[in-house]
Every structure is written in C-alpha cells, then in structure tokens.
Amino acid sequence: MTDIGKAKSPAAGTANPAGATGSAGARNEALFARAQASIPGGVNSPVRAFRSVGGTPRFIARGQGPYIWDADGRKYIDLVGSWGPMIVGHAHPAVLDAVAQAARDGLSFGAPTEAEVDFAERLVRMLPSIEQVRLVSSGTEATMSAIRLARGFTGRSKFIKFEGCYHGHADSLLVKAGSGLLTFGNPSSAGVPPETTQHTLVLDYNDTQQIEDTFARIGGEIACVIVEPVAGNMNLVRARSEFLQAMRRLCTQHGALLIFDEVMTGFRVALGGAQSLYGIVPDLTTLGKVIGGGMPLAAFGGRRDVMAQLAPLGPVYQAGTLSGNPVAVACGRTTLGLIEEPGFYDRLGARTTQLAQGLAQAAARHGHVFIADSVGSMFGLYGAQRVPTSFAEVMACDKEGFNRFFHAMLDRGVYLAPSAFEAGFVSIQHDEAVMNEAIRAAEDAFASI
C-alpha cells in the first residue's frame, strides 16, 4: 500500500477544466460519430463511451506487449489490459499460435472436446477450493449461475451482496442499497422489476458487524453470500481479513454458501487468486478475464457436492451453446501455462508496486491529494488522503481531479481506465522501462493540472 498522506496545497500551474482533453484525432472522432448511429451510445459496454471523464473514446486498432495503438495511429502504454485479461500482454506469440491452431481445426462444435477437459483439470489443480468446474462465456453468466446453484443447493432464496461490488448485469445483481442498516436492494437499472431483487440484501463492504447482525436475524433464510475479495469496480478496494473471515464462519454456521467472485482477481492478484492471499476456502468461485486470455471465457466451480446439483446430474439448469469454445479454451489454456512460469508473479507484482508508488510520489511532489494502492497486478489511484475501504469512501474521492489527470495522461500517451471508479491492470510486458515512462508522464501530467 502506498499512502502519501496529506498533500501540500495545490501547486501553481495551468488549470485545465474537468474533462478537458486534447484532440482525439480525426479517425477516432469519425468512428465515434459513425458508431452512435448504429450502436447505443456508440459502444458495446457503457464505460467505453468516456461519459465519466468526457471527451471522445479511442478506437483501438491493435496491441503489442504493453502498448496499444488507436485508429489515428497514436501509441499508448496500456494500463487497462482489456479490463484485466491481458496479463501476458497483447498479442503474445505463444497465445496467438495456440489460437491459430485451434481455429484451423474448427471454430465451434457444440460438443465436448479434449481441450476443455484439460482446461478444467488445470483449473482444479490451480485452485484447490474447486473440485469441479463448469465453463461459460462471460463473468455475468458465471456469477448468475453460481447464485442459482447456491439457491438450488440450499433451497433458500435470499442472498447477500455488498455495495460497490459488481457481479455482472443479471437482474438480481443490479441492485443498490436501501436506506436502512439491513435493507433489501432496490433495482439500480431500468427494466429490472422490484420483485426480481426482493431477495437481494445489500450490505456495506468491509462492515463486519452488518454481516453478523444479518445472519443473527435471518441466517436460516440466506442461500449465499457473494463478494469480491478485492473489489475492482469501485476502484481497487481491499477486503479486511476479519470481514471475509466472518462471512466464512457465518456461512458455515448457518448452512449458506460463500461465493468468491474472482472474475477479476482470479490469477490476477496471485497464482491462487485472492482466496490464497486471505487463506479462505470459498464454497464456490467464479472466474473470468485472465482464464480466457482475452477471449470470451469464464467459469464457476467449487465443492463437488454442490456442483453435482447442476444439470445433467441435478435439478439446477445451466447451458450454453459456446461454453468451452475450443478457440477460447486454447487461448486461456496457453495463458495459464505462461503465468505458471517461475518468478512470474514476483516480477509482475514488483512492476505494479513500482507504478503505484511512482504515481503517488508524483502527485505529492506537485501538491495533489492523490494516493495509490496495489494488490498483485491490480492498482488503484484515488483523489483522497487515504486508501478507501468502502463504497462511501470511494464516492467521496476527487472525481473531477481524476478526470483532469486522466486526460493529461491520455495526451501524454498513457491509457488509464476512463473512470475514477475502476481498477487498473499491469501485464508482464510492462517492464521497468515502461513503468518509468508512465511515471514520467504522470510527473508531467500532475505538473500541468
């Protein structure tokens, strides 16, 4: 953790209004205008539209190693990494070769393949909490299916999630907290009927007492607790160990299942995921991003007796035409092979720490109240005097200050997540020289705002 403490008063310099940006380039501008005619908002996932930070999104033409190039040919250090999957960098030769070979053999069969058996065996070996695993195509599908499975296994309807944790866009998960200490969630998206979320309880992240109180009141009605052990969609927020330990103890005591949503953290924060860092064994784990290496591939798995409730063995139905797609499996299997190389995570963690410390120090030198934190190869940058531990603390951070910094970095060839509420990601291709380049850009950016 890097904490620069209370920063000095803002240094003198050229002030840029929030959301100010340099030219996006003629090609990016033209593509965005064209896209908005046929795609809602011009994008296929909302954060890509740059609505949070302002300006025109960059349309990416290609990537190589730690870099991406936009449609106007401009090169950027990529600190988004497709929101996590690109842990070995863009266009890794071994990954491309595996994908090309799989594609030559056929793109999809809708039938079992040996490759998916090998891939499942690898996941079971790498994550001891998983005794059996089911492959799917997205993180949303994985979390939605895991909760359905938990409900089917326990025969209960209610489940707990935490404000600020994102578990995909299934109806029962698009929920915000109510006004009371123990509240059922209210839909946070149009099109989600209130009755769909009536069994979803939303508690505060890192508030152990709320979990204790909830289980004391209705523990026998709770099917599962789902949590990001390291949150990444309200920026990077670490769970306190006692917070996770309490939910493990309470789930065991009351017969509920504990689901670790490691779609983002799985093989990102450590080879054994966040569960290995905290020493906690969840009943079910959801995976995505890294396990697909950039292809649409995700999974959920866990205890054998729980997984046995899935069709065709049990009564809980789940299916997918492209589940276990051979091209996606080839990409993911090769990626997992690369991250198991000795020293991989030591190097990756060192580079991420270097970046987080460099960003925080650059902010301090220029009088800005910004601090940074990192876990494994995930990092967060916050407009605050201390690292946030909850959704409310994240929301209190300086969003407009981040927006100015985002555009200053973009103008200097560094691509950060276009939102103050998203974690960043580093790949093994981001070596010391690349990190130094990004830190120099931050020095200049903080000086300019």
N, C-alpha and C positions, 0 to 999 in steps of 0.2 A: 504494500500500500504506500502511496506517495501522497503526502499532505504538506503543502507549503505553508499552511497556517494562514493567519490574517495577512492579506496582501497590503501593500502600501497604497496610498491614494493614486488614482489613475494618472499615468504619466501624460505629459503634453504630447500632442501629435495630431495628425489629420483625422478628424472624426468622419466616419462613414455611417450613414443611416442604416438601421436594421434592415437586412435583406438586400442591401446594395450589392451589386455584382458587376464584374467586368463583362465583356462581350462573350456570349456563349458560342459564337461562331455562326456563320450563315447556314451551314448544313444542319446543325442542331436546331436552330430556330425553325427552319423549313420543315424538318421532320416532326417537330412538336406540333406545329400548326396542322400538318397533314394528319398526324395521328389522332388529334382531337376530333376530327371529322368522322372517324370510324371506330374509335375506342373511347369509352367513357373516361374523360379526363386526360386522354392521350396516353394512358399507361395501363398495364395489366396487374399492377399491385399499387395501392394508393401512395405509399411513401415515396415511390419513384417520381412522383409529379412535382417534387420540390415545393409543395404548398406550405410546408412548415417553415422553410428557410427563404422562400421567394426565389424568383429567377426561373431560368429555363433548364430543364434537366438535360444532362449529357447523354446522348445516344451512343452506346459503346459499340465500336466496330470490331475490336479484337483485344486479346490479352496475352501476355507472355511473362511468366515468372511473377514478379511483384508489381508489374505495370499493366495498365490498360490504356487504350487509345480511343478517343471519341470520333464521331463521324467527321469532324473537321481536321482530324489527324493530330490532335493535341495529346501528348503523353502525360499520364498521371501516375504517381505512386498510389496504388490501390489499398486502402485501409478498410474496405468493406468486404471484399472477397466473396461476392455474391451472397452476402449476409451470413457467411460462415463456412460454406462447403470447401472453399479453395485453400485448404490447409497446406497442400504441397505446391501451391502456386498455380498460375494459369498455364494451360497447355503443356503439362508435364509430359515429356516424351513417352515414358512407360505407360501412363494413363491413356494417351492418345493411341498408342499401339494396341493396347488391350481393347479399347472401344472399337477401333477399326476392324480388328479381327472378329469381334463378336458381331459387328454389323454385317460383315461379309457372310457370316453363317446364317443370318436371318434376323430381322428386327424384333419380331414378336411371334409367339406361338400359342399363347393361352393354354399352355400345358407345362407340366413340370420339366425342369432341366437340371442337369448335374451341377451346373454352376451355382444355382440358388441353394442347393443342398450344402455345397462347400461354403458358401457365404454365410448361411445360417450357423453352420458348425463353427465358423470363425467368430461370429458374434457371441455365441455361447461360451467359447473358450476365453474371449477377451473380457467379458463381463460376467463374473461368477454369479451375480444375482439372477441372471437369465438362464433358465433351464430349457425353455423352448421359446421360439420367436416366430412371429408372422410378419412377412414383408408386405408393405403397402407402398403407395406412391407419393404421399405428402405427410408433413408433420401434422396437419389438421386431421387427416384420416387416422393417423396413429393415435392421437390423443382422444379423438371421438370414439374410436373403437375400444381403447383401454377403459374408458369410463363406462361404456356399455357392458364390457366384460365384467368390470367390478360390480356393477349393478346386478348383472345376471348371476354372478357367483354368490353374492351376499343376499340377494332377494330384497335389497333395500333401494330406495330412490334418491335420497338426499346425498349431496357431496359438497365438499369444501374446496374452494379455490381462494386465491389471495389477490387483493387489488394490486394492479401493476404487473401481474404475471399474465403473459399472453400464451394461450394454448391452442391457437388456431381459430378459425371462424365458424365452427359448428354453433348452432343456435344457442345451446345451453351454456356455452362458454363465452358468448358475447354479453358480458354482464358487468355492471358497475355496482359498487357497494351502495347500500341504502344508508339511512341516517342514524340508525341505532347501533349499539355495540354488537348485537347479534342480529344480523339482518339477512333476509333473503334478497338475492340480487335483483336488480331491475334491468331490463334489456337496454343495452347501450348501442343498439343498431335498429334502424327502422326495418320492418319485416320480420322481427322476432316477437312473437306473441308473448305477453306476460306469463301465460300459463306454461310456456316452454321453459322458463327459467325459475319457476316457483320452487323447485327443489335444489337450486343452486345457492349455497351460502357463501358470501364473500367476506373474508376477514382481512385484517391488516397484516401485511408482510412483516415478519420479524417480531410480531406481538405474541409471545408465548402464552400470556395469560388468557388471551381471547380463545386460543385453541383449548386450553384447559377448561374454561367456562363452557364452551360449546359442547364438548364431549360430556361434561358433567350434566348438562341439561338434556341432550338428545343423542348421546353416544350410540344407543342401540338402533337409531334410525339412519346412521351415516354409512353409506356404502364405501366411500373412499375419500381420501384427501389427495389432491393433485397440486404439485408445487414445482416451480423452477428452483433447484437448489442454489443456483446462481442466476438471478434474473438478468435478462438481456434485452428486454423490450420496454423497460422504463429507464434506459441506460443500464450500465453494469451495477448491480446491487447484490452484494454477498448476503446469503442467509447466515444468521448466527447459528453456531453449533447447537446451542441449547434449544433453539426454535425447531430445528429438524429432529433433534433427539426426542423432544416432547411429542411431536406428531408420530414418530415411530413407536414410542411407548404407548401412546393412547390408541393408535390403530390396532396394535396387538391386543391391548386390554379389552377393547370393545368389539373386536371382530371385524373391523373395517380394513380396507386395503390401502397401502401407501403407494402412490404413483409418483415417481420422479420423472418429470418432463425434462429429458436430456436431449431433446431435439437440437438445441443449440449447444449445450455443454458437453454432450457425449463425444468423446475423443477430441474435444477442443481444449478443455481445461486440464486434462490429464489423460493418459492412456486408458485408465479405468473409469473415466468420467468423473463428475463431481461426487458421485457416491463413494469413490475410492478416496477422495480428499477428506470427506467427512466421516468415513468409516461406518456408513449406514447402509443396510441392505433393504432396498425397497421391495415391495411385492411385485410391482410391475414397473417397467421402464419404457419410455418412448424415445425413439431415436430418429434422426434425420440429418440433413445437411452434410456433415462430414462423411457419413456412411455411404452417401451417394456420389461423393466426389465432384458434384456439380450436375449430376443427372437427377431426375425425379425419382427418388428412392427414400423410403423411410421404413420404420419397423416399430413394433411393440412386442414386448416379451417379458417373461418373468417366471414365477413358480409353475411347476409342471401341473399341479392340481388345478390351478386357476386357468392356465392355458387349455386344459382338457375340456373346458366348458365351451370352447369355440367350435362352430360347425367346421367339419362334418362330424366331430366327435360328440359335441354337446349342443345345447339349445341356443347359444348366443350366435346370431348370424353376422357374418362379415365376409365380403367378397370383393374382388377387383380384377377386371379384365387384364390390366397391365401390371398387376402385382408380381414382383420377381422378374420384371422385364430383363431379358438376357443382356442387353446393351448396358442398361443402368447397373446391373449386378457386376458386369465386367469392370466398369468404371469404379464402383465402390470397392470391390474386392482388391483391385490394384492399389487404390488409395490407402486402404487399411494395411496392406503389405508394406507400403512405404513408411507409414508412421510408426511401424513396429521396429524400425531400424534403431540400433543402439545410439543413444545420445540425442535422438530426435527432439524429445520434449525439453531436454536441458537447453539446447540451442534455441529452440522456439521461445521458451519462457524468458531466456536472457534477453532476446531481442525485444520482446514485448515490454519487459521491465524497463529496458533502455528507453523505449519510446515514451512510456508513461512518465518516467522521471524527467525526461527531456522536455516534454510538453509542460509539465508543472513548473519546472525551473524557468522555462522561457516566459511563462505567464508572470511569475514572481518578479523576474528581472525588469519587466515592463509595467509593473504595478497593477496587474489584473488579478481579481479574485477568482482564480481557476485552480482546481486541484485535479489529480488523476489517480486512477487505481487500475490494477490489472490482476487477472487470475488466469494462469496458463497463458494462452494466446488470445484472450479477450481483454479489452481495455475500455475504460470509460473516462470521459473528460467532463467535468462539472463546473458550472459557474456558481461555486459555493465555497465556504471556508472549511468545510469538512466533507468527507465522503458520505453521501446519503445512505440511509439504511431502510428507507420506506418510500412508498409512493408519494406520500405527502411531502417528504423532504426533497424528492426529485422535482416535484412540481414547483417547489419554492426556488429552484435554481434559476440563474440568469439566462433565460431562453434567448432574449434578444442579443445578449453578448455573444452567445454561441453562434447565432446566425451570422453576425458580423465576422466572427472568426472563421466560420465555415467558408464564406465567400472569399475571404482573404487567402485562405489555404487553397481553395479551388483555383484562384487566379495565379497561385504560385506552383501549381502542378501537383497538389496533394488532394486525393479524393477521399473525403470523410463521409460517414453516413449523413444524409441530408435531413437530420432531425436531432434535436437535443436529447431525445429520449430513446436513443438506440446505442447499443454497444458497438465497438469497432473490433476488427479482426486482423491478425497478422499471419502471414504464411512463412514457411521455412525458407522461402526465397527472399524474404526481407532480411538481408544480411546487415552487418554493422554499417556498411557504407550507405545503404538505402535508408536505414534509420537516421543516420547522421544528416542525410539530405532532407528528410522530413522534419527533423528538429530545427535545422537551419531555416527552413521555410516557416516554421512556427515562430521562431525568433523574429523574423521579418514581419510576419502577419500580426503578431501581438504589438510590435512597434508601430504598425500602421493604423491600428484601431484604437 
